[in-house]
Amino acid sequence: MKILFIGDYSNLHACLAEELRKKGHSVDVLSDRGGYMNTHADYYLARQPGILGGFKYLYRLFSLLPQLSGYDVVQLINPNFLNLRPGKIKYFFDHIRRQNGPVFLTLAGNDYYYVKACADAKIFDFSEFKVGNQLTKFVETDPEKMYGWISDVNRRWNEYLYENIQGAMAVLPEYDMAARPILGDKVAFTNLPINLSRLPYSPNKVEDKTRIFIGIRGGMEIQKGAGMLLNIAKELEAEMPDKLTVEKVSNVSLDEYISRMKKANIVLDQLYAYSPATNALQAMALGKVAGSGAQPIYYDYIDPISSQPIFTLAPTDTELKDRLRDIVQNHEEIMIRGEWGRKLVEKNNDVKVVVDKFIKHWEKLS
């Protein structure tokens, strides 16, 4: 097959593309290379600030259009697969549909239906937008961060796109939970892909001090709860400086990020998540203890192993600091959870497993 991926988040599409090429498919990725992450893209498209940046972006996009045709399958990263307003995205979406085979959607990141489910607080007990019926600080500081997603203009655009895609792939349970009531069997749950060959496992031994690693994307400290996790970790570091060290990493390339993560024992990820995303899965692949979302429904979705390796985080956890203190001092548990985590990722997130699910869904609905 000849496949085009448009847009990328945290190397998701680039990871799939690399494996698909190994299987003999012709694959191209159009993306902004994840900004500072510097992931792979065959067609580079990034928007710079200001009016001039907008004009240059459109010029580059129009110049690429003739090359974005003749594909058997097109996979979009999100309804906002271009850095444009919905009306302009619709123009390019319709053009791409006319020039290619069926268009599929990767359910990743925010869109109208996912944020609406979070705002309604019926499917989810908590999210980065609400905990129960209470708005989070992330939304209180700027209500548009939630209400903008569920505006009429976004609703109309998402309705149109959902009606005109061939199918969709949910990479996390929460995206499946939000989209399945609308898309039904057009959705396949695939899990996130992880290239295990680039993330070699090593036993999670604590040498002198337990090392906690927190990666924080600039500007997202409140949104994902990473800032709160960092504060808790730093408080513990101050309490037990002879037993614990904490490292914060922000806005570095993916290669450097992984290199620095390899030195850690515990990787703290997201507080407002039902399931582990790419950061936590990469940590588990390396044999680290991942602190991330791991609600019971997450384990219901995946092919379970005999144990639950993730150090579960949730905004409703009133004993988080005490639990983290306990695991920091339990070197044997750190080692064992690291082994379990690698097994979980091998079973559910190996890119070889995930890419077969994408191919199966393409073939089923094309």
Stockholm file with secondary structure:
# STOCKHOLM 1.0

chainA/1-366         MKILFIGDYSNLHACLAEELRKKGHSVDVLSDRGGYMNTHADYYLARQPGILGGFKYLYRLFSLLPQLSGYDVVQLINPNFLNLRPGKIKYFFDHIRRQNGPVFLTLAGNDYYYVKACADAKIFDFSEFKVGNQLTKFVETDPEKMYGWISDVNRRWNEYLYENIQGAMAVLPEYDMAARPILGDKVAFTNLPINLSRLPYSPNKVEDKTRIFIGIRGGMEIQKGAGMLLNIAKELEAEMPDKLTVEKVSNVSLDEYISRMKKANIVLDQLYAYSPATNALQAMALGKVAGSGAQPIYYDYIDPISSQPIFTLAPTDTELKDRLRDIVQNHEEIMIRGEWGRKLVEKNNDVKVVVDKFIKHWEKLS
#=GR chainA/1-366 SS CEEEEECCSTTHHHHHHHHHHHTTCEEEEEECTTGGGCCCCSEECCCCSHHHHHHHHHHHHHHHGGGSCSCSEEEESSTTCSSSCHHHHHHHHHHHHHHSSCEEEEECSCCHHHHHHHHHTSSCSBCSSEETTEECHHHHHCTHHHHTTTSHHHHHHHHHHHHHCSEEEESSHHHHHHHHHHHGGGEEECCCCBCGGGSCCCCCCCCSSEEEEEECCTTCTTTTSHHHHHHHHHHHHHHCTTTEEEEEECSCCHHHHHHHHTTCSEEECCSSCSSCCHHHHHHHHTTCEEEECCCHHHHHHSCCCSSCCSEECCTTCTTHHHHHHHHHHCHHHHHHHHHHHHHHHHHHTBHHHHHHHHHHHHHHHC
#=GC SS_cons         CEEEEECCSTTHHHHHHHHHHHTTCEEEEEECTTGGGCCCCSEECCCCSHHHHHHHHHHHHHHHGGGSCSCSEEEESSTTCSSSCHHHHHHHHHHHHHHSSCEEEEECSCCHHHHHHHHHTSSCSBCSSEETTEECHHHHHCTHHHHTTTSHHHHHHHHHHHHHCSEEEESSHHHHHHHHHHHGGGEEECCCCBCGGGSCCCCCCCCSSEEEEEECCTTCTTTTSHHHHHHHHHHHHHHCTTTEEEEEECSCCHHHHHHHHTTCSEEECCSSCSSCCHHHHHHHHTTCEEEECCCHHHHHHSCCCSSCCSEECCTTCTTHHHHHHHHHHCHHHHHHHHHHHHHHHHHHTBHHHHHHHHHHHHHHHC
//
